[in-house]
């Protein structure tokens, strides 16, 4: 082989190594972006309320408007979870900025202990950024024994800033919706209190303003 051919072959081999390295780096970067996309998207939703994601807060509203709004409550379960899950009251009327407490009830209608975890959203979706939850059972693993019932309170308020949003300034109703999904092979972090009798929810008043 001539020196010229050897030189061309060496350059080609070097070029192929560079292309291979770039492809590997690109592939690795795409994998990294895929793993980062979920938490970044979740963070984006929590900050902006996109898709009806409500806000989690640790303090109550510092002002209450002389204007009321109706909050409706919706409950759903995945077909694989044999629970009766429902709101104690279908809706309440509160003042914007007023802290309120609502209750959901879950009962295991099956013949064995099962575990579930709830996700949530708000409609209209744009209102999610102004629906602030102080206490919530969402994203908590919960286990119920057969026939057992658990009371699940939600403490929340609607941010008074909602009236400054042109698309929401005339809003009359917000719907808070939860869906329970089954979880398998996990140790639950929240278990309903054990009792010889089925626990019942004695509190039927979901409008306990704070």
NUTIKE-804398 format. One record per atom (N, C-alpha, C): chain; x, y, z. Coordinates in steps of 0.2 Angstrom, whole numbers, plus 5000, padded with zeros to 4 digits. Atoms other than C-alpha are relative to their C-alpha. Layout:
N
+------+------+------+------+
| unit |    u |    v |    w |
+------+------+------+------+
|    A |    X |    Y |    Z |
...
+------+------+------+------+
//
This chain:
210
+------+------+------+------+
| unit |    u |    v |    w |
+------+------+------+------+
|    A | 5004 | 4994 | 5000 |
|    A | 5000 | 5000 | 5000 |
|    A | 5004 | 5006 | 5000 |
|    A | 4996 | 4994 | 5001 |
|    A | 5007 | 5017 | 4995 |
|    A | 4999 | 5005 | 5006 |
|    A | 5001 | 4995 | 4994 |
|    A | 5010 | 5031 | 5008 |
|    A | 4994 | 5004 | 5000 |
|    A | 5006 | 4996 | 5001 |
|    A | 4996 | 5041 | 5001 |
|    A | 4994 | 4996 | 5002 |
|    A | 5006 | 5004 | 4998 |
|    A | 4983 | 5027 | 5003 |
|    A | 5000 | 4999 | 5008 |
|    A | 5000 | 5001 | 4993 |
|    A | 4989 | 5024 | 5021 |
|    A | 4998 | 5006 | 5003 |
|    A | 5002 | 4994 | 4997 |
|    A | 4987 | 5042 | 5025 |
|    A | 4992 | 5001 | 4999 |
|    A | 5007 | 5000 | 5001 |
|    A | 4969 | 5042 | 5017 |
|    A | 4997 | 4995 | 5005 |
|    A | 5003 | 5005 | 4996 |
|    A | 4965 | 5026 | 5027 |
|    A | 5000 | 5003 | 5008 |
|    A | 4999 | 4998 | 4994 |
|    A | 4972 | 5034 | 5043 |
|    A | 4995 | 5006 | 5002 |
|    A | 5005 | 4994 | 4999 |
|    A | 4961 | 5050 | 5041 |
|    A | 4993 | 4997 | 5000 |
|    A | 5006 | 5003 | 5000 |
|    A | 4946 | 5039 | 5037 |
|    A | 4998 | 4997 | 5007 |
|    A | 5001 | 5003 | 4993 |
|    A | 4948 | 5029 | 5053 |
|    A | 4999 | 5005 | 5005 |
|    A | 5000 | 4994 | 4995 |
|    A | 4951 | 5045 | 5063 |
|    A | 4993 | 5003 | 5000 |
|    A | 5006 | 4997 | 5001 |
|    A | 4935 | 5052 | 5056 |
|    A | 4994 | 4996 | 5003 |
|    A | 5005 | 5004 | 4997 |
|    A | 4925 | 5037 | 5060 |
|    A | 5000 | 5000 | 5007 |
|    A | 5000 | 5000 | 4993 |
|    A | 4931 | 5037 | 5078 |
|    A | 4996 | 5006 | 5003 |
|    A | 5003 | 4994 | 4997 |
|    A | 4925 | 5055 | 5080 |
|    A | 4993 | 5000 | 4999 |
|    A | 5007 | 5000 | 5001 |
|    A | 4908 | 5052 | 5072 |
|    A | 4997 | 4995 | 5005 |
|    A | 5003 | 5004 | 4995 |
|    A | 4906 | 5037 | 5084 |
|    A | 5000 | 5003 | 5007 |
|    A | 5000 | 4997 | 4994 |
|    A | 4911 | 5047 | 5099 |
|    A | 4994 | 5005 | 5001 |
|    A | 5005 | 4995 | 5000 |
|    A | 4899 | 5061 | 5094 |
|    A | 4993 | 4996 | 5001 |
|    A | 5006 | 5003 | 5000 |
|    A | 4885 | 5048 | 5092 |
|    A | 4999 | 4997 | 5007 |
|    A | 5001 | 5002 | 4993 |
|    A | 4888 | 5040 | 5109 |
|    A | 4999 | 5006 | 5005 |
|    A | 5001 | 4994 | 4996 |
|    A | 4889 | 5057 | 5117 |
|    A | 4992 | 5003 | 4999 |
|    A | 5007 | 4998 | 5001 |
|    A | 4872 | 5062 | 5109 |
|    A | 4995 | 4995 | 5003 |
|    A | 5004 | 5005 | 4997 |
|    A | 4864 | 5045 | 5114 |
|    A | 5000 | 5001 | 5008 |
|    A | 5000 | 4999 | 4993 |
|    A | 4870 | 5048 | 5132 |
|    A | 4996 | 5006 | 5002 |
|    A | 5004 | 4993 | 4998 |
|    A | 4863 | 5066 | 5132 |
|    A | 4993 | 4999 | 5000 |
|    A | 5008 | 5001 | 5000 |
|    A | 4846 | 5060 | 5126 |
|    A | 4998 | 4996 | 5006 |
|    A | 5002 | 5004 | 4994 |
|    A | 4845 | 5047 | 5140 |
|    A | 5000 | 5004 | 5006 |
|    A | 5000 | 4995 | 4994 |
|    A | 4850 | 5060 | 5153 |
|    A | 4994 | 5005 | 4999 |
|    A | 5005 | 4995 | 5000 |
|    A | 4837 | 5072 | 5146 |
|    A | 4993 | 4996 | 5001 |
|    A | 5006 | 5004 | 4999 |
|    A | 4824 | 5058 | 5146 |
|    A | 4998 | 4999 | 5008 |
|    A | 5001 | 5001 | 4992 |
|    A | 4827 | 5055 | 5165 |
|    A | 4998 | 5006 | 5003 |
|    A | 5001 | 4994 | 4997 |
|    A | 4827 | 5073 | 5169 |
|    A | 4993 | 5003 | 4998 |
|    A | 5006 | 4997 | 5002 |
|    A | 4811 | 5077 | 5159 |
|    A | 4995 | 4999 | 5005 |
|    A | 5006 | 5001 | 4995 |
|    A | 4799 | 5069 | 5172 |
|    A | 5000 | 5005 | 5006 |
|    A | 5000 | 4995 | 4994 |
|    A | 4805 | 5079 | 5187 |
|    A | 5000 | 5007 | 4998 |
|    A | 5000 | 4993 | 5002 |
|    A | 4808 | 5095 | 5177 |
|    A | 4992 | 5002 | 4998 |
|    A | 5007 | 4999 | 5002 |
|    A | 4790 | 5093 | 5170 |
|    A | 4996 | 5001 | 5006 |
|    A | 5004 | 4999 | 4994 |
|    A | 4783 | 5090 | 5187 |
|    A | 5001 | 5006 | 5004 |
|    A | 4999 | 4994 | 4997 |
|    A | 4792 | 5105 | 5194 |
|    A | 4997 | 5006 | 4996 |
|    A | 5004 | 4994 | 5004 |
|    A | 4785 | 5116 | 5180 |
|    A | 4993 | 5000 | 5001 |
|    A | 5007 | 5000 | 4999 |
|    A | 4768 | 5110 | 5183 |
|    A | 4998 | 5003 | 5007 |
|    A | 5001 | 4998 | 4993 |
|    A | 4769 | 5113 | 5202 |
|    A | 5001 | 5008 | 5000 |
|    A | 4999 | 4993 | 5000 |
|    A | 4776 | 5131 | 5199 |
|    A | 4995 | 5004 | 4996 |
|    A | 5005 | 4996 | 5004 |
|    A | 4764 | 5136 | 5185 |
|    A | 4993 | 4998 | 5001 |
|    A | 5006 | 5002 | 5000 |
|    A | 4749 | 5126 | 5189 |
|    A | 4997 | 4997 | 4993 |
|    A | 5002 | 5003 | 5007 |
|    A | 4749 | 5119 | 5171 |
|    A | 4997 | 4993 | 5001 |
|    A | 5004 | 5006 | 5000 |
|    A | 4737 | 5105 | 5168 |
|    A | 4996 | 4999 | 5006 |
|    A | 5004 | 5000 | 4994 |
|    A | 4727 | 5109 | 5183 |
|    A | 5004 | 4997 | 5006 |
|    A | 4996 | 5002 | 4995 |
|    A | 4741 | 5105 | 5195 |
|    A | 4999 | 5005 | 5006 |
|    A | 5001 | 4995 | 4995 |
|    A | 4737 | 5113 | 5212 |
|    A | 5007 | 5001 | 5003 |
|    A | 4994 | 4997 | 4997 |
|    A | 4749 | 5122 | 5223 |
|    A | 5000 | 4997 | 5007 |
|    A | 4999 | 5002 | 4993 |
|    A | 4756 | 5115 | 5240 |
|    A | 5003 | 5006 | 5004 |
|    A | 4998 | 4995 | 4996 |
|    A | 4758 | 5128 | 5253 |
|    A | 5000 | 4998 | 5007 |
|    A | 4999 | 5001 | 4993 |
|    A | 4763 | 5129 | 5272 |
|    A | 4996 | 5005 | 5004 |
|    A | 5003 | 4994 | 4996 |
|    A | 4754 | 5145 | 5277 |
|    A | 4993 | 5001 | 4997 |
|    A | 5007 | 4998 | 5003 |
|    A | 4736 | 5151 | 5275 |
|    A | 5000 | 5007 | 4997 |
|    A | 5000 | 4993 | 5004 |
|    A | 4730 | 5166 | 5265 |
|    A | 4999 | 5005 | 5005 |
|    A | 5000 | 4994 | 4996 |
|    A | 4732 | 5183 | 5273 |
|    A | 4995 | 5005 | 4998 |
|    A | 5006 | 4996 | 5002 |
|    A | 4717 | 5190 | 5265 |
|    A | 4994 | 4996 | 4997 |
|    A | 5006 | 5004 | 5003 |
|    A | 4699 | 5185 | 5261 |
|    A | 4996 | 5005 | 4997 |
|    A | 5004 | 4996 | 5004 |
|    A | 4689 | 5193 | 5248 |
|    A | 4992 | 4999 | 5001 |
|    A | 5007 | 5001 | 4999 |
|    A | 4670 | 5197 | 5250 |
|    A | 4997 | 4998 | 4993 |
|    A | 5003 | 5003 | 5006 |
|    A | 4666 | 5186 | 5235 |
|    A | 5001 | 4992 | 5001 |
|    A | 5000 | 5007 | 4999 |
|    A | 4661 | 5168 | 5235 |
|    A | 5002 | 4996 | 4994 |
|    A | 4999 | 5005 | 5006 |
|    A | 4666 | 5153 | 5224 |
|    A | 4998 | 4993 | 5002 |
|    A | 5002 | 5007 | 4999 |
|    A | 4659 | 5135 | 5223 |
|    A | 5006 | 4996 | 4998 |
|    A | 4995 | 5005 | 5001 |
|    A | 4672 | 5121 | 5225 |
|    A | 4996 | 4993 | 5000 |
|    A | 5003 | 5007 | 5001 |
|    A | 4666 | 5104 | 5218 |
|    A | 5005 | 4995 | 5001 |
|    A | 4995 | 5005 | 4998 |
|    A | 4674 | 5088 | 5223 |
|    A | 4998 | 4993 | 4996 |
|    A | 5001 | 5006 | 5005 |
|    A | 4676 | 5073 | 5211 |
|    A | 5005 | 4994 | 5003 |
|    A | 4996 | 5006 | 4997 |
|    A | 4682 | 5055 | 5216 |
|    A | 5000 | 4995 | 4995 |
|    A | 5000 | 5005 | 5005 |
|    A | 4688 | 5041 | 5204 |
|    A | 5005 | 4995 | 5003 |
|    A | 4995 | 5005 | 4999 |
|    A | 4697 | 5024 | 5206 |
|    A | 5001 | 4996 | 4994 |
|    A | 4998 | 5005 | 5005 |
|    A | 4706 | 5013 | 5194 |
|    A | 4996 | 4994 | 5000 |
|    A | 5004 | 5006 | 5000 |
|    A | 4697 | 4998 | 5189 |
|    A | 5003 | 4994 | 5004 |
|    A | 4996 | 5005 | 4996 |
|    A | 4710 | 4987 | 5197 |
|    A | 5000 | 5001 | 5008 |
|    A | 5000 | 4998 | 4993 |
|    A | 4707 | 4995 | 5214 |
|    A | 4993 | 4999 | 5002 |
|    A | 5007 | 5001 | 4998 |
|    A | 4691 | 4988 | 5223 |
|    A | 4999 | 5004 | 5006 |
|    A | 5002 | 4996 | 4995 |
|    A | 4688 | 5003 | 5233 |
|    A | 4994 | 5004 | 4999 |
|    A | 5005 | 4995 | 5001 |
|    A | 4673 | 5014 | 5236 |
|    A | 5003 | 5007 | 5003 |
|    A | 4997 | 4993 | 4999 |
|    A | 4680 | 5032 | 5235 |
|    A | 4996 | 5005 | 4998 |
|    A | 5004 | 4995 | 5002 |
|    A | 4670 | 5047 | 5236 |
|    A | 5001 | 5006 | 5005 |
|    A | 5000 | 4994 | 4996 |
|    A | 4668 | 5065 | 5243 |
|    A | 4995 | 5000 | 5005 |
|    A | 5006 | 5000 | 4995 |
|    A | 4658 | 5067 | 5259 |
|    A | 4995 | 5005 | 4998 |
|    A | 5005 | 4995 | 5003 |
|    A | 4650 | 5083 | 5252 |
|    A | 5002 | 5001 | 4993 |
|    A | 4998 | 5000 | 5007 |
|    A | 4649 | 5085 | 5233 |
|    A | 5003 | 5007 | 4998 |
|    A | 4998 | 4993 | 5001 |
|    A | 4652 | 5104 | 5234 |
|    A | 4999 | 5004 | 5006 |
|    A | 5000 | 4995 | 4995 |
|    A | 4655 | 5119 | 5246 |
|    A | 5000 | 5007 | 4997 |
|    A | 5000 | 4993 | 5002 |
|    A | 4653 | 5137 | 5244 |
|    A | 5005 | 5004 | 5005 |
|    A | 4996 | 4996 | 4995 |
|    A | 4667 | 5148 | 5252 |
|    A | 5002 | 5007 | 4997 |
|    A | 4998 | 4994 | 5002 |
|    A | 4674 | 5165 | 5251 |
|    A | 5007 | 4999 | 4997 |
|    A | 4993 | 5001 | 5003 |
|    A | 4690 | 5167 | 5240 |
|    A | 5005 | 5003 | 5005 |
|    A | 4995 | 4999 | 4994 |
|    A | 4705 | 5167 | 5252 |
|    A | 4998 | 4997 | 5006 |
|    A | 5002 | 5003 | 4994 |
|    A | 4695 | 5158 | 5265 |
|    A | 5003 | 4993 | 5000 |
|    A | 4998 | 5007 | 4999 |
|    A | 4703 | 5142 | 5272 |
|    A | 4994 | 4995 | 5001 |
|    A | 5006 | 5005 | 4999 |
|    A | 4691 | 5127 | 5271 |
|    A | 5003 | 4993 | 5000 |
|    A | 4998 | 5007 | 4999 |
|    A | 4692 | 5109 | 5275 |
|    A | 4994 | 4995 | 4997 |
|    A | 5004 | 5005 | 5003 |
|    A | 4684 | 5095 | 5264 |
|    A | 5002 | 4993 | 5002 |
|    A | 4998 | 5007 | 4998 |
|    A | 4683 | 5076 | 5267 |
|    A | 4998 | 4996 | 4995 |
|    A | 5002 | 5006 | 5004 |
|    A | 4684 | 5061 | 5256 |
|    A | 5000 | 4994 | 5004 |
|    A | 5001 | 5006 | 4997 |
|    A | 4680 | 5044 | 5261 |
|    A | 5002 | 4994 | 4995 |
|    A | 4998 | 5006 | 5004 |
|    A | 4688 | 5027 | 5255 |
|    A | 4999 | 4994 | 5004 |
|    A | 5002 | 5006 | 4997 |
|    A | 4682 | 5010 | 5259 |
|    A | 5003 | 4994 | 4995 |
|    A | 4998 | 5006 | 5003 |
|    A | 4690 | 4993 | 5254 |
|    A | 4994 | 4996 | 4999 |
|    A | 5006 | 5004 | 5001 |
|    A | 4676 | 4984 | 5246 |
|    A | 5002 | 4993 | 4998 |
|    A | 4998 | 5007 | 5002 |
|    A | 4687 | 4968 | 5242 |
|    A | 5001 | 4996 | 5006 |
|    A | 5000 | 5005 | 4995 |
|    A | 4691 | 4953 | 5252 |
|    A | 5008 | 4999 | 5003 |
|    A | 4993 | 5000 | 4998 |
|    A | 4710 | 4957 | 5255 |
|    A | 5003 | 5007 | 5001 |
|    A | 4997 | 4994 | 4999 |
|    A | 4721 | 4971 | 5261 |
|    A | 5003 | 5003 | 4993 |
|    A | 4997 | 4997 | 5006 |
|    A | 4725 | 4983 | 5246 |
|    A | 5002 | 5007 | 5001 |
|    A | 4997 | 4993 | 4999 |
|    A | 4735 | 4999 | 5244 |
|    A | 4999 | 5004 | 4994 |
|    A | 5001 | 4995 | 5006 |
|    A | 4732 | 5014 | 5233 |
|    A | 5004 | 5006 | 5002 |
|    A | 4997 | 4993 | 5000 |
|    A | 4739 | 5031 | 5229 |
|    A | 4996 | 5005 | 4996 |
|    A | 5005 | 4996 | 5003 |
|    A | 4729 | 5046 | 5224 |
|    A | 5004 | 5006 | 4996 |
|    A | 4997 | 4994 | 5004 |
|    A | 4734 | 5059 | 5210 |
|    A | 4994 | 5005 | 5000 |
|    A | 5005 | 4995 | 5000 |
|    A | 4724 | 5075 | 5208 |
|    A | 5001 | 5005 | 4994 |
|    A | 4999 | 4995 | 5005 |
|    A | 4720 | 5089 | 5196 |
|    A | 4994 | 5005 | 5001 |
|    A | 5005 | 4995 | 5000 |
|    A | 4709 | 5105 | 5195 |
|    A | 4998 | 5002 | 4994 |
|    A | 5003 | 4997 | 5006 |
|    A | 4697 | 5111 | 5182 |
|    A | 4996 | 5006 | 5002 |
|    A | 4996 | 5000 | 5006 |
|    A | 4698 | 5123 | 5174 |
|    A | 5007 | 5000 | 5002 |
|    A | 4993 | 5001 | 4999 |
|    A | 4716 | 5119 | 5172 |
|    A | 5004 | 5006 | 5002 |
|    A | 4996 | 4994 | 4998 |
|    A | 4722 | 5137 | 5173 |
|    A | 4999 | 5002 | 5007 |
|    A | 5002 | 4999 | 4993 |
|    A | 4714 | 5138 | 5190 |
|    A | 5005 | 4996 | 5005 |
|    A | 4995 | 5004 | 4996 |
|    A | 4727 | 5125 | 5197 |
|    A | 5005 | 5005 | 5003 |
|    A | 4995 | 4996 | 4997 |
|    A | 4740 | 5139 | 5200 |
|    A | 4997 | 5004 | 5006 |
|    A | 5003 | 4995 | 4995 |
|    A | 4728 | 5148 | 5212 |
|    A | 4996 | 4995 | 5005 |
|    A | 5003 | 5005 | 4995 |
|    A | 4721 | 5132 | 5221 |
|    A | 5005 | 4998 | 5005 |
|    A | 4995 | 5001 | 4995 |
|    A | 4732 | 5131 | 5237 |
|    A | 4998 | 4995 | 5005 |
|    A | 5001 | 5005 | 4995 |
|    A | 4732 | 5115 | 5247 |
|    A | 5005 | 5000 | 5006 |
|    A | 4995 | 5000 | 4994 |
|    A | 4739 | 5116 | 5265 |
|    A | 5001 | 4993 | 5003 |
|    A | 5000 | 5007 | 4998 |
|    A | 4735 | 5098 | 5269 |
|    A | 4996 | 4995 | 4995 |
|    A | 5002 | 5005 | 5005 |
|    A | 4732 | 5083 | 5257 |
|    A | 5002 | 4993 | 5001 |
|    A | 4998 | 5007 | 5000 |
|    A | 4732 | 5064 | 5256 |
|    A | 5003 | 4998 | 4993 |
|    A | 4998 | 5002 | 5006 |
|    A | 4738 | 5064 | 5238 |
|    A | 5007 | 4998 | 5000 |
|    A | 4993 | 5003 | 5001 |
|    A | 4754 | 5054 | 5233 |
|    A | 5002 | 4997 | 5006 |
|    A | 4998 | 5004 | 4994 |
|    A | 4753 | 5045 | 5250 |
|    A | 4998 | 4993 | 4999 |
|    A | 5002 | 5007 | 5000 |
|    A | 4753 | 5026 | 5250 |
|    A | 4995 | 4999 | 5005 |
|    A | 5005 | 5002 | 4995 |
|    A | 4737 | 5020 | 5259 |
|    A | 4998 | 4993 | 4999 |
|    A | 5002 | 5007 | 5000 |
|    A | 4733 | 5003 | 5264 |
|    A | 4993 | 4999 | 5004 |
|    A | 5006 | 5001 | 4996 |
|    A | 4715 | 4997 | 5269 |
|    A | 4999 | 4993 | 5000 |
|    A | 5002 | 5007 | 4999 |
|    A | 4710 | 4980 | 5276 |
|    A | 4993 | 4999 | 4997 |
|    A | 5007 | 5001 | 5003 |
|    A | 4694 | 4972 | 5269 |
|    A | 4994 | 5003 | 5004 |
|    A | 5005 | 4997 | 4996 |
|    A | 4679 | 4982 | 5274 |
|    A | 5002 | 5007 | 5004 |
|    A | 4998 | 4994 | 4996 |
|    A | 4689 | 4996 | 5282 |
|    A | 4999 | 5007 | 4996 |
|    A | 5001 | 4994 | 5003 |
|    A | 4685 | 5014 | 5279 |
|    A | 5005 | 5006 | 5003 |
|    A | 4995 | 4995 | 4998 |
|    A | 4697 | 5029 | 5280 |
|    A | 4997 | 5007 | 4998 |
|    A | 5002 | 4993 | 5001 |
|    A | 4692 | 5048 | 5282 |
|    A | 5007 | 5003 | 4997 |
|    A | 4994 | 4996 | 5003 |
|    A | 4704 | 5059 | 5271 |
|    A | 4998 | 5007 | 4999 |
|    A | 5002 | 4992 | 5001 |
|    A | 4703 | 5078 | 5274 |
|    A | 5005 | 5003 | 4995 |
|    A | 4996 | 4996 | 5005 |
|    A | 4709 | 5091 | 5262 |
|    A | 4999 | 5007 | 5003 |
|    A | 5001 | 4993 | 4997 |
|    A | 4713 | 5109 | 5269 |
|    A | 5003 | 5004 | 4994 |
|    A | 4998 | 4996 | 5006 |
|    A | 4714 | 5122 | 5255 |
|    A | 4997 | 5007 | 5001 |
|    A | 5003 | 4993 | 5001 |
|    A | 4710 | 5140 | 5250 |
|    A | 5001 | 5002 | 4992 |
|    A | 4999 | 4997 | 5007 |
|    A | 4708 | 5149 | 5233 |
|    A | 5004 | 5007 | 5001 |
|    A | 4996 | 4994 | 5000 |
|    A | 4721 | 5162 | 5231 |
|    A | 4997 | 5006 | 4997 |
|    A | 5003 | 4994 | 5002 |
|    A | 4714 | 5180 | 5230 |
|    A | 5002 | 5003 | 4993 |
|    A | 4998 | 4997 | 5006 |
|    A | 4725 | 5184 | 5216 |
|    A | 4997 | 4997 | 4993 |
|    A | 5004 | 5003 | 5005 |
|    A | 4714 | 5173 | 5205 |
|    A | 4995 | 5005 | 4996 |
|    A | 5004 | 4995 | 5003 |
|    A | 4703 | 5188 | 5202 |
|    A | 5003 | 5005 | 4996 |
|    A | 4996 | 4995 | 5004 |
|    A | 4717 | 5198 | 5194 |
|    A | 5002 | 4997 | 4993 |
|    A | 4999 | 5003 | 5006 |
|    A | 4718 | 5185 | 5180 |
|    A | 4994 | 5001 | 4995 |
|    A | 5005 | 4999 | 5004 |
|    A | 4708 | 5190 | 5165 |
|    A | 4996 | 4994 | 4998 |
|    A | 5004 | 5006 | 5002 |
|    A | 4703 | 5172 | 5160 |
|    A | 4996 | 4997 | 5006 |
|    A | 5003 | 5003 | 4994 |
|    A | 4698 | 5168 | 5178 |
|    A | 4996 | 5005 | 5004 |
|    A | 5003 | 4995 | 4996 |
|    A | 4691 | 5185 | 5185 |
|    A | 4993 | 4999 | 5001 |
|    A | 5007 | 5001 | 4999 |
|    A | 4673 | 5179 | 5183 |
|    A | 4998 | 4993 | 5001 |
|    A | 5001 | 5007 | 4998 |
|    A | 4675 | 5161 | 5188 |
|    A | 4996 | 4999 | 5006 |
|    A | 5005 | 5001 | 4995 |
|    A | 4661 | 5154 | 5198 |
|    A | 5001 | 4993 | 5004 |
|    A | 4999 | 5006 | 4997 |
|    A | 4666 | 5136 | 5201 |
|    A | 5007 | 4997 | 4998 |
|    A | 4994 | 5004 | 5001 |
|    A | 4682 | 5125 | 5203 |
|    A | 4999 | 4993 | 5002 |
|    A | 5001 | 5007 | 4998 |
|    A | 4682 | 5106 | 5203 |
|    A | 5007 | 4997 | 5002 |
|    A | 4994 | 5003 | 4998 |
|    A | 4695 | 5097 | 5213 |
|    A | 4999 | 4992 | 4999 |
|    A | 5001 | 5007 | 5002 |
|    A | 4697 | 5079 | 5206 |
|    A | 5006 | 4996 | 5003 |
|    A | 4995 | 5005 | 4998 |
|    A | 4706 | 5064 | 5214 |
|    A | 4999 | 4993 | 4997 |
|    A | 5001 | 5007 | 5003 |
|    A | 4709 | 5047 | 5206 |
|    A | 5005 | 4996 | 5004 |
|    A | 4996 | 5005 | 4996 |
|    A | 4716 | 5032 | 5217 |
|    A | 5002 | 4995 | 4995 |
|    A | 4997 | 5005 | 5004 |
|    A | 4727 | 5020 | 5208 |
|    A | 5003 | 4994 | 5005 |
|    A | 4997 | 5005 | 4996 |
|    A | 4733 | 5003 | 5215 |
|    A | 5007 | 5000 | 5000 |
|    A | 4992 | 5001 | 5000 |
|    A | 4751 | 5000 | 5220 |
|    A | 5001 | 4993 | 5003 |
|    A | 4998 | 5007 | 4999 |
|    A | 4759 | 4983 | 5221 |
|    A | 5007 | 5000 | 5002 |
|    A | 4993 | 5001 | 4998 |
|    A | 4775 | 4977 | 5230 |
|    A | 5003 | 5005 | 5004 |
|    A | 4997 | 4995 | 4996 |
|    A | 4777 | 4992 | 5241 |
|    A | 4998 | 5000 | 5007 |
|    A | 5001 | 4999 | 4993 |
|    A | 4778 | 4995 | 5259 |
|    A | 4996 | 5006 | 5001 |
|    A | 5004 | 4994 | 4999 |
|    A | 4764 | 5008 | 5263 |
|    A | 5003 | 5004 | 5005 |
|    A | 4998 | 4995 | 4995 |
|    A | 4769 | 5024 | 5272 |
|    A | 4995 | 5003 | 5004 |
|    A | 5005 | 4997 | 4996 |
|    A | 4752 | 5028 | 5278 |
|    A | 4995 | 4994 | 5000 |
|    A | 5005 | 5006 | 4999 |
|    A | 4740 | 5014 | 5285 |
|    A | 4994 | 5002 | 5004 |
|    A | 5005 | 4998 | 4996 |
|    A | 4723 | 5016 | 5291 |
|    A | 5000 | 4997 | 5007 |
|    A | 5000 | 5003 | 4993 |
|    A | 4721 | 5014 | 5310 |
|    A | 4997 | 4993 | 5000 |
|    A | 5003 | 5007 | 4999 |
|    A | 4718 | 4996 | 5315 |
|    A | 4994 | 5000 | 5005 |
|    A | 5006 | 5001 | 4996 |
|    A | 4701 | 4992 | 5323 |
|    A | 4997 | 4994 | 4999 |
|    A | 5004 | 5006 | 5001 |
|    A | 4690 | 4978 | 5327 |
|    A | 4994 | 5001 | 4996 |
|    A | 5006 | 4999 | 5003 |
|    A | 4676 | 4987 | 5319 |
|    A | 5002 | 5005 | 4994 |
|    A | 4999 | 4995 | 5006 |
|    A | 4675 | 4997 | 5302 |
|    A | 5000 | 5007 | 5003 |
|    A | 5000 | 4993 | 4999 |
|    A | 4680 | 5015 | 5304 |
|    A | 4995 | 5003 | 4996 |
|    A | 5005 | 4996 | 5004 |
|    A | 4666 | 5027 | 5299 |
|    A | 5002 | 5007 | 5001 |
|    A | 4998 | 4993 | 5000 |
|    A | 4667 | 5045 | 5295 |
|    A | 4994 | 5004 | 5003 |
|    A | 5006 | 4997 | 4996 |
|    A | 4656 | 5055 | 5308 |
|    A | 4999 | 5007 | 4998 |
|    A | 5000 | 4993 | 5001 |
|    A | 4660 | 5072 | 5301 |
|    A | 4997 | 5001 | 4993 |
|    A | 5003 | 4999 | 5006 |
|    A | 4648 | 5076 | 5287 |
|    A | 5000 | 5007 | 4997 |
|    A | 5000 | 4993 | 5001 |
|    A | 4651 | 5095 | 5287 |
|    A | 5007 | 5001 | 4996 |
|    A | 4993 | 4999 | 5004 |
|    A | 4665 | 5098 | 5273 |
|    A | 5002 | 5007 | 5000 |
|    A | 4999 | 4993 | 5000 |
|    A | 4664 | 5117 | 5275 |
|    A | 5002 | 5002 | 5007 |
|    A | 4997 | 4998 | 4994 |
|    A | 4675 | 5120 | 5290 |
|    A | 5005 | 5006 | 4999 |
|    A | 4995 | 4995 | 5002 |
|    A | 4682 | 5137 | 5286 |
|    A | 5005 | 5002 | 5005 |
|    A | 4995 | 4998 | 4996 |
|    A | 4698 | 5143 | 5294 |
|    A | 5001 | 5007 | 5000 |
+------+------+------+------+
//
